[in-house]
Structure formats: structure tokens, C-alpha cells
């Protein structure tokens, strides 16, 4: 599972043995990435080869850029 805020991405490896509450009780792995100015979204690829992030856009801001991060 991935959760992000503006400066950090948090990752928990989920298995079928644990509930979501049990999973979130553990410390996540912090993943380095290139933060966007208004980074709002994150998702895994369908084939689990990595994940995407994207920023929202606002007036007087550059267009949002979809960024891909390959799984290590």
C-alpha cells in the first residue's frame, strides 16, 4: 500500500494474513521521490512494475506531469 504527502511516500507491503488496521500499525518504508508542487495522487501500475505520481494544476502553475517510478 502506498500513501503520500507532499515530501514523502510511505509504503507497506500487504499480505492476506493481516488486516488493514494491523498493517498500518507497523512503521512504513519511506520512499524517496521527486516531489511535485501540488502532489496529490499515487497509484501502482497494473503489472506491479512500479507506481505513478501526479500533481494537480492551478492557475499560474505548469501543467501536471505524470511521473513513473520503477520498482526496485
Predicted model as a PDB file, atoms N, CA, C, CB and O in Angstrom, pLDDT in the B-factor column:
MODEL        1                                                                  
ATOM      1  N   UNK A   1       0.848  -1.155   0.000  1.00 93.00           N  
ATOM      2  CA  UNK A   1       0.000   0.000   0.000  1.00 93.00           C  
ATOM      3  C   UNK A   1       0.902   1.227   0.000  1.00 93.00           C  
ATOM      4  CB  UNK A   1      -0.969  -0.008   1.213  1.00 93.00           C  
ATOM      5  O   UNK A   1       1.931   1.260   0.674  1.00 93.00           O  
ATOM      6  N   UNK A   2       0.498   2.229  -0.764  1.00 94.00           N  
ATOM      7  CA  UNK A   2       1.214   3.494  -0.832  1.00 94.00           C  
ATOM      8  C   UNK A   2       0.330   4.631  -0.328  1.00 94.00           C  
ATOM      9  CB  UNK A   2       1.683   3.774  -2.270  1.00 94.00           C  
ATOM     10  O   UNK A   2      -0.853   4.708  -0.660  1.00 94.00           O  
ATOM     11  N   UNK A   3       0.911   5.495   0.463  1.00 93.00           N  
ATOM     12  CA  UNK A   3       0.264   6.737   0.887  1.00 93.00           C  
ATOM     13  C   UNK A   3       1.320   7.819   0.736  1.00 93.00           C  
ATOM     14  CB  UNK A   3      -0.298   6.654   2.381  1.00 93.00           C  
ATOM     15  O   UNK A   3       2.487   7.598   1.057  1.00 93.00           O  
ATOM     16  N   UNK A   4       0.916   8.991   0.247  1.00 92.00           N  
ATOM     17  CA  UNK A   4       1.888  10.066   0.102  1.00 92.00           C  
ATOM     18  C   UNK A   4       1.361  11.362   0.678  1.00 92.00           C  
ATOM     19  CB  UNK A   4       2.254  10.258  -1.358  1.00 92.00           C  
ATOM     20  O   UNK A   4       0.156  11.610   0.740  1.00 92.00           O  
ATOM     21  N   UNK A   5       2.317  12.181   1.100  1.00 87.00           N  
ATOM     22  CA  UNK A   5       2.040  13.578   1.384  1.00 87.00           C  
ATOM     23  C   UNK A   5       2.985  14.365   0.479  1.00 87.00           C  
ATOM     24  CB  UNK A   5       2.239  13.935   2.931  1.00 87.00           C  
ATOM     25  O   UNK A   5       3.586  13.763  -0.412  1.00 87.00           O  
ATOM     26  N   UNK A   6       3.146  15.640   0.652  1.00 83.00           N  
ATOM     27  CA  UNK A   6       3.965  16.400  -0.294  1.00 83.00           C  
ATOM     28  C   UNK A   6       5.429  15.953  -0.310  1.00 83.00           C  
ATOM     29  CB  UNK A   6       3.893  17.872   0.039  1.00 83.00           C  
ATOM     30  O   UNK A   6       5.974  15.782  -1.401  1.00 83.00           O  
ATOM     31  N   UNK A   7       6.100  15.752   0.833  1.00 87.00           N  
ATOM     32  CA  UNK A   7       7.521  15.411   0.739  1.00 87.00           C  
ATOM     33  C   UNK A   7       7.860  13.912   0.740  1.00 87.00           C  
ATOM     34  CB  UNK A   7       8.228  16.047   1.859  1.00 87.00           C  
ATOM     35  O   UNK A   7       8.981  13.545   0.388  1.00 87.00           O  
ATOM     36  N   UNK A   8       6.920  13.042   1.127  1.00 91.00           N  
ATOM     37  CA  UNK A   8       7.286  11.644   1.374  1.00 91.00           C  
ATOM     38  C   UNK A   8       6.240  10.673   0.844  1.00 91.00           C  
ATOM     39  CB  UNK A   8       7.488  11.412   2.861  1.00 91.00           C  
ATOM     40  O   UNK A   8       5.042  10.958   0.839  1.00 91.00           O  
ATOM     41  N   UNK A   9       6.730   9.509   0.394  1.00 94.00           N  
ATOM     42  CA  UNK A   9       5.855   8.383   0.065  1.00 94.00           C  
ATOM     43  C   UNK A   9       6.087   7.315   1.118  1.00 94.00           C  
ATOM     44  CB  UNK A   9       6.128   7.829  -1.388  1.00 94.00           C  
ATOM     45  O   UNK A   9       7.229   7.001   1.454  1.00 94.00           O  
ATOM     46  N   UNK A  10       5.004   6.760   1.635  1.00 95.00           N  
ATOM     47  CA  UNK A  10       5.068   5.710   2.638  1.00 95.00           C  
ATOM     48  C   UNK A  10       4.569   4.411   2.015  1.00 95.00           C  
ATOM     49  CB  UNK A  10       4.235   6.083   3.898  1.00 95.00           C  
ATOM     50  O   UNK A  10       3.545   4.395   1.332  1.00 95.00           O  
ATOM     51  N   UNK A  11       5.301   3.316   2.254  1.00 95.00           N  
ATOM     52  CA  UNK A  11       4.974   2.021   1.646  1.00 95.00           C  
ATOM     53  C   UNK A  11       4.864   0.942   2.719  1.00 95.00           C  
ATOM     54  CB  UNK A  11       6.040   1.624   0.599  1.00 95.00           C  
ATOM     55  O   UNK A  11       5.735   0.810   3.579  1.00 95.00           O  
ATOM     56  N   UNK A  12       3.794   0.184   2.654  1.00 95.00           N  
ATOM     57  CA  UNK A  12       3.604  -1.005   3.479  1.00 95.00           C  
ATOM     58  C   UNK A  12       3.365  -2.179   2.539  1.00 95.00           C  
ATOM     59  CB  UNK A  12       2.411  -0.826   4.492  1.00 95.00           C  
ATOM     60  O   UNK A  12       2.555  -2.081   1.617  1.00 95.00           O  
ATOM     61  N   UNK A  13       4.061  -3.285   2.767  1.00 91.00           N  
ATOM     62  CA  UNK A  13       3.816  -4.490   1.974  1.00 91.00           C  
ATOM     63  C   UNK A  13       2.657  -5.236   2.614  1.00 91.00           C  
ATOM     64  CB  UNK A  13       5.097  -5.399   1.886  1.00 91.00           C  
ATOM     65  O   UNK A  13       2.732  -5.651   3.771  1.00 91.00           O  
ATOM     66  N   UNK A  14       1.607  -5.397   1.865  1.00 86.00           N  
ATOM     67  CA  UNK A  14       0.391  -6.022   2.397  1.00 86.00           C  
ATOM     68  C   UNK A  14       0.338  -7.487   2.020  1.00 86.00           C  
ATOM     69  CB  UNK A  14      -0.861  -5.302   1.884  1.00 86.00           C  
ATOM     70  O   UNK A  14       0.638  -7.870   0.889  1.00 86.00           O  
ATOM     71  N   UNK A  15      -0.049  -8.297   2.987  1.00 83.00           N  
ATOM     72  CA  UNK A  15      -0.284  -9.719   2.757  1.00 83.00           C  
ATOM     73  C   UNK A  15      -1.713 -10.030   3.160  1.00 83.00           C  
ATOM     74  CB  UNK A  15       0.731 -10.605   3.550  1.00 83.00           C  
ATOM     75  O   UNK A  15      -2.372  -9.223   3.815  1.00 83.00           O  
ATOM     76  N   UNK A  16      -2.181 -11.178   2.774  1.00 86.00           N  
ATOM     77  CA  UNK A  16      -3.570 -11.542   3.092  1.00 86.00           C  
ATOM     78  C   UNK A  16      -3.742 -11.930   4.554  1.00 86.00           C  
ATOM     79  CB  UNK A  16      -4.029 -12.691   2.205  1.00 86.00           C  
ATOM     80  O   UNK A  16      -4.869 -12.024   5.038  1.00 86.00           O  
ATOM     81  N   UNK A  17      -2.636 -12.158   5.266  1.00 88.00           N  
ATOM     82  CA  UNK A  17      -2.746 -12.567   6.675  1.00 88.00           C  
ATOM     83  C   UNK A  17      -3.092 -11.415   7.616  1.00 88.00           C  
ATOM     84  CB  UNK A  17      -1.453 -13.199   7.122  1.00 88.00           C  
ATOM     85  O   UNK A  17      -3.602 -11.651   8.711  1.00 88.00           O  
ATOM     86  N   UNK A  18      -2.827 -10.189   7.214  1.00 88.00           N  
ATOM     87  CA  UNK A  18      -3.040  -9.047   8.114  1.00 88.00           C  
ATOM     88  C   UNK A  18      -4.188  -8.167   7.633  1.00 88.00           C  
ATOM     89  CB  UNK A  18      -1.758  -8.212   8.229  1.00 88.00           C  
ATOM     90  O   UNK A  18      -4.415  -7.998   6.435  1.00 88.00           O  
ATOM     91  N   UNK A  19      -4.896  -7.620   8.600  1.00 92.00           N  
ATOM     92  CA  UNK A  19      -5.941  -6.654   8.271  1.00 92.00           C  
ATOM     93  C   UNK A  19      -5.281  -5.316   7.961  1.00 92.00           C  
ATOM     94  CB  UNK A  19      -6.975  -6.514   9.438  1.00 92.00           C  
ATOM     95  O   UNK A  19      -4.096  -5.125   8.234  1.00 92.00           O  
ATOM     96  N   UNK A  20      -6.030  -4.414   7.405  1.00 91.00           N  
ATOM     97  CA  UNK A  20      -5.523  -3.080   7.112  1.00 91.00           C  
ATOM     98  C   UNK A  20      -5.097  -2.365   8.398  1.00 91.00           C  
ATOM     99  CB  UNK A  20      -6.587  -2.257   6.370  1.00 91.00           C  
ATOM    100  O   UNK A  20      -4.084  -1.666   8.413  1.00 91.00           O  
ATOM    101  N   UNK A  21      -5.857  -2.536   9.460  1.00 93.00           N  
ATOM    102  CA  UNK A  21      -5.520  -1.917  10.747  1.00 93.00           C  
ATOM    103  C   UNK A  21      -4.188  -2.463  11.267  1.00 93.00           C  
ATOM    104  CB  UNK A  21      -6.647  -2.168  11.785  1.00 93.00           C  
ATOM    105  O   UNK A  21      -3.359  -1.699  11.761  1.00 93.00           O  
ATOM    106  N   UNK A  22      -3.980  -3.767  11.160  1.00 93.00           N  
ATOM    107  CA  UNK A  22      -2.720  -4.376  11.599  1.00 93.00           C  
ATOM    108  C   UNK A  22      -1.556  -3.882  10.734  1.00 93.00           C  
ATOM    109  CB  UNK A  22      -2.815  -5.922  11.541  1.00 93.00           C  
ATOM    110  O   UNK A  22      -0.465  -3.612  11.237  1.00 93.00           O  
ATOM    111  N   UNK A  23      -1.799  -3.773   9.465  1.00 93.00           N  
ATOM    112  CA  UNK A  23      -0.765  -3.298   8.545  1.00 93.00           C  
ATOM    113  C   UNK A  23      -0.327  -1.880   8.900  1.00 93.00           C  
ATOM    114  CB  UNK A  23      -1.273  -3.345   7.096  1.00 93.00           C  
ATOM    115  O   UNK A  23       0.870  -1.606   8.990  1.00 93.00           O  
ATOM    116  N   UNK A  24      -1.275  -0.989   9.100  1.00 93.00           N  
ATOM    117  CA  UNK A  24      -0.959   0.412   9.370  1.00 93.00           C  
ATOM    118  C   UNK A  24      -0.369   0.635  10.764  1.00 93.00           C  
ATOM    119  CB  UNK A  24      -2.201   1.252   9.211  1.00 93.00           C  
ATOM    120  O   UNK A  24       0.170   1.706  11.041  1.00 93.00           O  
ATOM    121  N   UNK A  25      -0.465  -0.363  11.638  1.00 94.00           N  
ATOM    122  CA  UNK A  25       0.139  -0.258  12.961  1.00 94.00           C  
ATOM    123  C   UNK A  25       1.662  -0.391  12.886  1.00 94.00           C  
ATOM    124  CB  UNK A  25      -0.439  -1.327  13.893  1.00 94.00           C  
ATOM    125  O   UNK A  25       2.362  -0.008  13.824  1.00 94.00           O  
ATOM    126  N   UNK A  26       2.174  -0.927  11.784  1.00 93.00           N  
ATOM    127  CA  UNK A  26       3.620  -1.073  11.600  1.00 93.00           C  
ATOM    128  C   UNK A  26       4.194   0.176  10.941  1.00 93.00           C  
ATOM    129  CB  UNK A  26       3.940  -2.325  10.749  1.00 93.00           C  
ATOM    130  O   UNK A  26       3.494   0.892  10.224  1.00 93.00           O  
ATOM    131  N   UNK A  27       5.470   0.426  11.192  1.00 96.00           N  
ATOM    132  CA  UNK A  27       6.145   1.566  10.560  1.00 96.00           C  
ATOM    133  C   UNK A  27       6.306   1.305   9.063  1.00 96.00           C  
ATOM    134  CB  UNK A  27       7.532   1.825  11.220  1.00 96.00           C  
ATOM    135  O   UNK A  27       6.679   0.200   8.669  1.00 96.00           O  
ATOM    136  N   UNK A  28       6.032   2.296   8.235  1.00 97.00           N  
ATOM    137  CA  UNK A  28       6.194   2.125   6.784  1.00 97.00           C  
ATOM    138  C   UNK A  28       7.645   2.305   6.362  1.00 97.00           C  
ATOM    139  CB  UNK A  28       5.308   3.118   6.027  1.00 97.00           C  
ATOM    140  O   UNK A  28       8.476   2.807   7.118  1.00 97.00           O  
ATOM    141  N   UNK A  29       7.926   1.885   5.142  1.00 96.00           N  
ATOM    142  CA  UNK A  29       9.184   2.208   4.481  1.00 96.00           C  
ATOM    143  C   UNK A  29       8.966   3.559   3.805  1.00 96.00           C  
ATOM    144  CB  UNK A  29       9.624   1.080   3.440  1.00 96.00           C  
ATOM    145  O   UNK A  29       7.938   3.771   3.162  1.00 96.00           O  
ATOM    146  N   UNK A  30       9.918   4.465   3.945  1.00 96.00           N  
ATOM    147  CA  UNK A  30       9.824   5.764   3.272  1.00 96.00           C  
ATOM    148  C   UNK A  30      10.550   5.674   1.942  1.00 96.00           C  
ATOM    149  CB  UNK A  30      10.420   6.909   4.152  1.00 96.00           C  
ATOM    150  O   UNK A  30      11.696   5.230   1.883  1.00 96.00           O  
ATOM    151  N   UNK A  31       9.885   6.094   0.875  1.00 92.00           N  
ATOM    152  CA  UNK A  31      10.432   6.026  -0.471  1.00 92.00           C  
ATOM    153  C   UNK A  31      10.775   7.430  -0.944  1.00 92.00           C  
ATOM    154  CB  UNK A  31       9.436   5.346  -1.442  1.00 92.00           C  
ATOM    155  O   UNK A  31       9.950   8.342  -0.872  1.00 92.00           O  
ATOM    156  N   UNK A  32      11.994   7.592  -1.424  1.00 87.00           N  
ATOM    157  CA  UNK A  32      12.405   8.882  -1.970  1.00 87.00           C  
ATOM    158  C   UNK A  32      11.793   9.078  -3.351  1.00 87.00           C  
ATOM    159  CB  UNK A  32      13.946   8.983  -2.041  1.00 87.00           C  
ATOM    160  O   UNK A  32      11.682   8.135  -4.134  1.00 87.00           O  
ATOM    161  N   UNK A  33      11.403  10.297  -3.635  1.00 88.00           N  
ATOM    162  CA  UNK A  33      10.872  10.633  -4.959  1.00 88.00           C  
ATOM    163  C   UNK A  33      11.035  12.123  -5.190  1.00 88.00           C  
ATOM    164  CB  UNK A  33       9.379  10.217  -5.093  1.00 88.00           C  
ATOM    165  O   UNK A  33      11.414  12.866  -4.285  1.00 88.00           O  
ATOM    166  N   UNK A  34      10.748  12.548  -6.401  1.00 87.00           N  
ATOM    167  CA  UNK A  34      10.860  13.951  -6.777  1.00 87.00           C  
ATOM    168  C   UNK A  34       9.512  14.623  -6.516  1.00 87.00           C  
ATOM    169  CB  UNK A  34      11.291  14.107  -8.277  1.00 87.00           C  
ATOM    170  O   UNK A  34       8.609  14.512  -7.344  1.00 87.00           O  
ATOM    171  N   UNK A  35       9.354  15.316  -5.385  1.00 83.00           N  
ATOM    172  CA  UNK A  35       8.049  15.895  -5.044  1.00 83.00           C  
ATOM    173  C   UNK A  35       7.546  16.902  -6.078  1.00 83.00           C  
ATOM    174  CB  UNK A  35       8.128  16.566  -3.696  1.00 83.00           C  
ATOM    175  O   UNK A  35       8.318  17.669  -6.652  1.00 83.00           O  
ATOM    176  N   UNK A  36       6.247  16.876  -6.296  1.00 83.00           N  
ATOM    177  CA  UNK A  36       5.597  17.843  -7.180  1.00 83.00           C  
ATOM    178  C   UNK A  36       5.105  19.029  -6.346  1.00 83.00           C  
ATOM    179  CB  UNK A  36       4.414  17.182  -7.962  1.00 83.00           C  
ATOM    180  O   UNK A  36       4.960  18.908  -5.130  1.00 83.00           O  
ATOM    181  N   UNK A  37       4.847  20.167  -6.986  1.00 77.00           N  
ATOM    182  CA  UNK A  37       4.400  21.342  -6.221  1.00 77.00           C  
ATOM    183  C   UNK A  37       3.054  21.127  -5.518  1.00 77.00           C  
ATOM    184  CB  UNK A  37       4.296  22.542  -7.143  1.00 77.00           C  
ATOM    185  O   UNK A  37       2.852  21.636  -4.416  1.00 77.00           O  
ATOM    186  N   UNK A  38       2.155  20.401  -6.122  1.00 79.00           N  
ATOM    187  CA  UNK A  38       0.855  20.095  -5.517  1.00 79.00           C  
ATOM    188  C   UNK A  38       0.580  18.601  -5.658  1.00 79.00           C  
ATOM    189  CB  UNK A  38      -0.288  20.934  -6.179  1.00 79.00           C  
ATOM    190  O   UNK A  38      -0.503  18.206  -6.089  1.00 79.00           O  
ATOM    191  N   UNK A  39       1.566  17.765  -5.295  1.00 82.00           N  
ATOM    192  CA  UNK A  39       1.446  16.316  -5.459  1.00 82.00           C  
ATOM    193  C   UNK A  39       0.221  15.772  -4.755  1.00 82.00           C  
ATOM    194  CB  UNK A  39       2.688  15.620  -4.936  1.00 82.00           C  
ATOM    195  O   UNK A  39       0.113  15.867  -3.533  1.00 82.00           O  
ATOM    196  N   UNK A  40      -0.695  15.209  -5.505  1.00 81.00           N  
ATOM    197  CA  UNK A  40      -1.986  14.803  -4.948  1.00 81.00           C  
ATOM    198  C   UNK A  40      -2.305  13.321  -5.079  1.00 81.00           C  
ATOM    199  CB  UNK A  40      -3.061  15.575  -5.599  1.00 81.00           C  
ATOM    200  O   UNK A  40      -3.098  12.798  -4.297  1.00 81.00           O  
ATOM    201  N   UNK A  41      -1.709  12.628  -6.048  1.00 91.00           N  
ATOM    202  CA  UNK A  41      -2.163  11.267  -6.315  1.00 91.00           C  
ATOM    203  C   UNK A  41      -0.998  10.311  -6.503  1.00 91.00           C  
ATOM    204  CB  UNK A  41      -3.052  11.242  -7.543  1.00 91.00           C  
ATOM    205  O   UNK A  41       0.085  10.695  -6.945  1.00 91.00           O  
ATOM    206  N   UNK A  42      -1.253   9.048  -6.153  1.00 94.00           N  
ATOM    207  CA  UNK A  42      -0.267   7.991  -6.317  1.00 94.00           C  
ATOM    208  C   UNK A  42      -1.015   6.689  -6.575  1.00 94.00           C  
ATOM    209  CB  UNK A  42       0.664   7.875  -5.062  1.00 94.00           C  
ATOM    210  O   UNK A  42      -2.092   6.466  -6.022  1.00 94.00           O  
ATOM    211  N   UNK A  43      -0.442   5.831  -7.416  1.00 95.00           N  
ATOM    212  CA  UNK A  43      -1.052   4.511  -7.646  1.00 95.00           C  
ATOM    213  C   UNK A  43      -0.017   3.550  -8.218  1.00 95.00           C  
ATOM    214  CB  UNK A  43      -2.268   4.623  -8.605  1.00 95.00           C  
ATOM    215  O   UNK A  43       0.927   3.953  -8.898  1.00 95.00           O  
ATOM    216  N   UNK A  44      -0.222   2.268  -7.922  1.00 96.00           N  
ATOM    217  CA  UNK A  44       0.611   1.216  -8.505  1.00 96.00           C  
ATOM    218  C   UNK A  44       0.213   0.994  -9.953  1.00 96.00           C  
ATOM    219  CB  UNK A  44       0.486  -0.099  -7.701  1.00 96.00           C  
ATOM    220  O   UNK A  44      -0.913   1.294 -10.350  1.00 96.00           O  
ATOM    221  N   UNK A  45       1.144   0.464 -10.741  1.00 96.00           N  
ATOM    222  CA  UNK A  45       0.815   0.020 -12.092  1.00 96.00           C  
ATOM    223  C   UNK A  45       0.059  -1.306 -11.994  1.00 96.00           C  
ATOM    224  CB  UNK A  45       2.107  -0.130 -12.972  1.00 96.00           C  
ATOM    225  O   UNK A  45       0.165  -2.011 -10.990  1.00 96.00           O  
ATOM    226  N   UNK A  46      -0.693  -1.638 -13.022  1.00 96.00           N  
ATOM    227  CA  UNK A  46      -1.428  -2.910 -13.027  1.00 96.00           C  
ATOM    228  C   UNK A  46      -0.500  -4.111 -12.949  1.00 96.00           C  
ATOM    229  CB  UNK A  46      -2.285  -3.014 -14.275  1.00 96.00           C  
ATOM    230  O   UNK A  46      -0.839  -5.116 -12.323  1.00 96.00           O  
ATOM    231  N   UNK A  47       0.672  -4.019 -13.578  1.00 96.00           N  
ATOM    232  CA  UNK A  47       1.600  -5.148 -13.591  1.00 96.00           C  
ATOM    233  C   UNK A  47       2.587  -5.134 -12.421  1.00 96.00           C  
ATOM    234  CB  UNK A  47       2.362  -5.158 -14.887  1.00 96.00           C  
ATOM    235  O   UNK A  47       3.493  -5.967 -12.369  1.00 96.00           O  
ATOM    236  N   UNK A  48       2.421  -4.198 -11.485  1.00 90.00           N  
ATOM    237  CA  UNK A  48       3.250  -4.065 -10.280  1.00 90.00           C  
ATOM    238  C   UNK A  48       4.717  -3.764 -10.587  1.00 90.00           C  
ATOM    239  CB  UNK A  48       3.162  -5.331  -9.461  1.00 90.00           C  
ATOM    240  O   UNK A  48       5.599  -4.087  -9.792  1.00 90.00           O  
ATOM    241  N   UNK A  49       4.977  -3.142 -11.746  1.00 96.00           N  
ATOM    242  CA  UNK A  49       6.346  -2.799 -12.119  1.00 96.00           C  
ATOM    243  C   UNK A  49       6.813  -1.485 -11.496  1.00 96.00           C  
ATOM    244  CB  UNK A  49       6.460  -2.715 -13.622  1.00 96.00           C  
ATOM    245  O   UNK A  49       7.987  -1.134 -11.607  1.00 96.00           O  
ATOM    246  N   UNK A  50       5.923  -0.769 -10.855  1.00 96.00           N  
ATOM    247  CA  UNK A  50       6.262   0.497 -10.227  1.00 96.00           C  
ATOM    248  C   UNK A  50       5.005   1.251  -9.839  1.00 96.00           C  
ATOM    249  CB  UNK A  50       7.125   1.345 -11.157  1.00 96.00           C  
ATOM    250  O   UNK A  50       3.940   0.663  -9.648  1.00 96.00           O  
ATOM    251  N   UNK A  51       5.148   2.576  -9.726  1.00 96.00           N  
ATOM    252  CA  UNK A  51       3.989   3.396  -9.376  1.00 96.00           C  
ATOM    253  C   UNK A  51       4.089   4.743 -10.074  1.00 96.00           C  
ATOM    254  CB  UNK A  51       3.886   3.583  -7.843  1.00 96.00           C  
ATOM    255  O   UNK A  51       5.155   5.148 -10.537  1.00 96.00           O  
ATOM    256  N   UNK A  52       2.958   5.424 -10.136  1.00 95.00           N  
ATOM    257  CA  UNK A  52       2.856   6.748 -10.739  1.00 95.00           C  
ATOM    258  C   UNK A  52       2.489   7.771  -9.675  1.00 95.00           C  
ATOM    259  CB  UNK A  52       1.814   6.755 -11.879  1.00 95.00           C  
ATOM    260  O   UNK A  52       1.789   7.462  -8.710  1.00 95.00           O  
ATOM    261  N   UNK A  53       2.975   9.000  -9.864  1.00 93.00           N  
ATOM    262  CA  UNK A  53       2.503  10.138  -9.078  1.00 93.00           C  
ATOM    263  C   UNK A  53       2.112  11.241 -10.047  1.00 93.00           C  
ATOM    264  CB  UNK A  53       3.594  10.633  -8.062  1.00 93.00           C  
ATOM    265  O   UNK A  53       2.598  11.296 -11.177  1.00 93.00           O  
ATOM    266  N   UNK A  54       1.233  12.112  -9.592  1.00 89.00           N  
ATOM    267  CA  UNK A  54       0.833  13.262 -10.411  1.00 89.00           C  
ATOM    268  C   UNK A  54       0.412  14.398  -9.486  1.00 89.00           C  
ATOM    269  CB  UNK A  54      -0.328  12.885 -11.394  1.00 89.00           C  
ATOM    270  O   UNK A  54      -0.058  14.179  -8.370  1.00 89.00           O  
ATOM    271  N   UNK A  55       0.591  15.590  -9.974  1.00 86.00           N  
ATOM    272  CA  UNK A  55       0.231  16.795  -9.243  1.00 86.00           C  
ATOM    273  C   UNK A  55      -1.069  17.355  -9.795  1.00 86.00           C  
ATOM    274  CB  UNK A  55       1.357  17.847  -9.324  1.00 86.00           C  
ATOM    275  O   UNK A  55      -1.447  17.079 -10.934  1.00 86.00           O  
ATOM    276  N   UNK A  56      -1.739  18.134  -8.983  1.00 81.00           N  
ATOM    277  CA  UNK A  56      -2.875  18.867  -9.524  1.00 81.00           C  
ATOM    278  C   UNK A  56      -2.344  20.142 -10.174  1.00 81.00           C  
ATOM    279  CB  UNK A  56      -3.932  19.191  -8.410  1.00 81.00           C  
ATOM    280  O   UNK A  56      -1.201  20.534  -9.940  1.00 81.00           O  
ATOM    281  N   UNK A  57      -3.162  20.776 -10.975  1.00 77.00           N  
ATOM    282  CA  UNK A  57      -2.755  22.051 -11.574  1.00 77.00           C  
ATOM    283  C   UNK A  57      -3.685  23.148 -11.086  1.00 77.00           C  
ATOM    284  CB  UNK A  57      -2.767  21.972 -13.130  1.00 77.00           C  
ATOM    285  O   UNK A  57      -4.851  22.921 -10.763  1.00 77.00           O  
ATOM    286  N   UNK A  58      -3.135  24.314 -11.048  1.00 75.00           N  
ATOM    287  CA  UNK A  58      -3.903  25.505 -10.677  1.00 75.00           C  
ATOM    288  C   UNK A  58      -3.496  26.625 -11.597  1.00 75.00           C  
ATOM    289  CB  UNK A  58      -3.678  25.898  -9.186  1.00 75.00           C  
ATOM    290  O   UNK A  58      -2.523  26.514 -12.342  1.00 75.00           O  
ATOM    291  N   UNK A  59      -4.237  27.693 -11.542  1.00 77.00           N  
ATOM    292  CA  UNK A  59      -3.913  28.862 -12.350  1.00 77.00           C  
ATOM    293  C   UNK A  59      -2.492  29.326 -12.036  1.00 77.00           C  
ATOM    294  CB  UNK A  59      -4.929  30.003 -12.098  1.00 77.00           C  
ATOM    295  O   UNK A  59      -2.074  29.326 -10.878  1.00 77.00           O  
ATOM    296  N   UNK A  60      -1.760  29.717 -13.063  1.00 76.00           N  
ATOM    297  CA  UNK A  60      -0.383  30.191 -12.954  1.00 76.00           C  
ATOM    298  C   UNK A  60       0.611  29.106 -12.542  1.00 76.00           C  
ATOM    299  CB  UNK A  60      -0.321  31.314 -11.970  1.00 76.00           C  
ATOM    300  O   UNK A  60       1.698  29.418 -12.053  1.00 76.00           O  
ATOM    301  N   UNK A  61       0.249  27.829 -12.734  1.00 71.00           N  
ATOM    302  CA  UNK A  61       1.163  26.719 -12.460  1.00 71.00           C  
ATOM    303  C   UNK A  61       1.399  25.956 -13.754  1.00 71.00           C  
ATOM    304  CB  UNK A  61       0.595  25.773 -11.351  1.00 71.00           C  
ATOM    305  O   UNK A  61       0.549  25.973 -14.644  1.00 71.00           O  
ATOM    306  N   UNK A  62       2.550  25.284 -13.872  1.00 73.00           N  
ATOM    307  CA  UNK A  62       2.763  24.468 -15.070  1.00 73.00           C  
ATOM    308  C   UNK A  62       1.787  23.294 -15.088  1.00 73.00           C  
ATOM    309  CB  UNK A  62       4.224  23.956 -15.131  1.00 73.00           C  
ATOM    310  O   UNK A  62       1.210  22.930 -14.064  1.00 73.00           O  
ATOM    311  N   UNK A  63       1.616  22.713 -16.270  1.00 79.00           N  
ATOM    312  CA  UNK A  63       0.740  21.546 -16.392  1.00 79.00           C  
ATOM    313  C   UNK A  63       1.264  20.397 -15.534  1.00 79.00           C  
ATOM    314  CB  UNK A  63       0.624  21.103 -17.869  1.00 79.00           C  
ATOM    315  O   UNK A  63       2.469  20.262 -15.320  1.00 79.00           O  
ATOM    316  N   UNK A  64       0.349  19.587 -15.055  1.00 81.00           N  
ATOM    317  CA  UNK A  64       0.719  18.437 -14.241  1.00 81.00           C  
ATOM    318  C   UNK A  64       1.510  17.443 -15.076  1.00 81.00           C  
ATOM    319  CB  UNK A  64      -0.530  17.767 -13.642  1.00 81.00           C  
ATOM    320  O   UNK A  64       1.234  17.250 -16.260  1.00 81.00           O  
ATOM    321  N   UNK A  65       2.488  16.821 -14.452  1.00 84.00           N  
ATOM    322  CA  UNK A  65       3.319  15.831 -15.126  1.00 84.00           C  
ATOM    323  C   UNK A  65       3.131  14.483 -14.443  1.00 84.00           C  
ATOM    324  CB  UNK A  65       4.815  16.254 -15.116  1.00 84.00           C  
ATOM    325  O   UNK A  65       3.324  14.363 -13.233  1.00 84.00           O  
ATOM    326  N   UNK A  66       2.758  13.475 -15.212  1.00 88.00           N  
ATOM    327  CA  UNK A  66       2.632  12.113 -14.698  1.00 88.00           C  
ATOM    328  C   UNK A  66       4.032  11.533 -14.616  1.00 88.00           C  
ATOM    329  CB  UNK A  66       1.696  11.228 -15.606  1.00 88.00           C  
ATOM    330  O   UNK A  66       4.740  11.464 -15.620  1.00 88.00           O  
ATOM    331  N   UNK A  67       4.439  11.113 -13.409  1.00 92.00           N  
ATOM    332  CA  UNK A  67       5.784  10.580 -13.221  1.00 92.00           C  
ATOM    333  C   UNK A  67       5.708   9.101 -12.868  1.00 92.00           C  
ATOM    334  CB  UNK A  67       6.537  11.363 -12.122  1.00 92.00           C  
ATOM    335  O   UNK A  67       4.873   8.681 -12.066  1.00 92.00           O  
ATOM    336  N   UNK A  68       6.603   8.312 -13.486  1.00 95.00           N  
ATOM    337  CA  UNK A  68       6.655   6.877 -13.230  1.00 95.00           C  
ATOM    338  C   UNK A  68       7.933   6.553 -12.439  1.00 95.00           C  
ATOM    339  CB  UNK A  68       6.606   6.069 -14.571  1.00 95.00           C  
ATOM    340  O   UNK A  68       9.014   7.058 -12.744  1.00 95.00           O  
ATOM    341  N   UNK A  69       7.783   5.711 -11.431  1.00 94.00           N  
ATOM    342  CA  UNK A  69       8.917   5.256 -10.615  1.00 94.00           C  
ATOM    343  C   UNK A  69       8.959   3.741 -10.694  1.00 94.00           C  
ATOM    344  CB  UNK A  69       8.796   5.744  -9.118  1.00 94.00           C  
ATOM    345  O   UNK A  69       8.043   3.052 -10.245  1.00 94.00           O  
ATOM    346  N   UNK A  70      10.040   3.233 -11.274  1.00 94.00           N  
ATOM    347  CA  UNK A  70      10.192   1.798 -11.468  1.00 94.00           C  
ATOM    348  C   UNK A  70      10.449   1.095 -10.135  1.00 94.00           C  
ATOM    349  CB  UNK A  70      11.333   1.508 -12.453  1.00 94.00           C  
ATOM    350  O   UNK A  70      11.178   1.600  -9.280  1.00 94.00           O  
ATOM    351  N   UNK A  71       9.846  -0.059  -9.980  1.00 89.00           N  
ATOM    352  CA  UNK A  71      10.027  -0.854  -8.760  1.00 89.00           C  
ATOM    353  C   UNK A  71      11.472  -1.333  -8.662  1.00 89.00           C  
ATOM    354  CB  UNK A  71       9.054  -2.062  -8.740  1.00 89.00           C  
ATOM    355  O   UNK A  71      12.072  -1.751  -9.652  1.00 89.00           O  
ATOM    356  N   UNK A  72      12.017  -1.265  -7.456  1.00 81.00           N  
ATOM    357  CA  UNK A  72      13.402  -1.703  -7.246  1.00 81.00           C  
ATOM    358  C   UNK A  72      13.442  -3.080  -6.662  1.00 81.00           C  
ATOM    359  CB  UNK A  72      14.148  -0.742  -6.342  1.00 81.00           C  
ATOM    360  O   UNK A  72      14.522  -3.615  -6.417  1.00 81.00           O  
TER     361      UNK A  72                                                      
ENDMDL                                                                          
END                                                                             
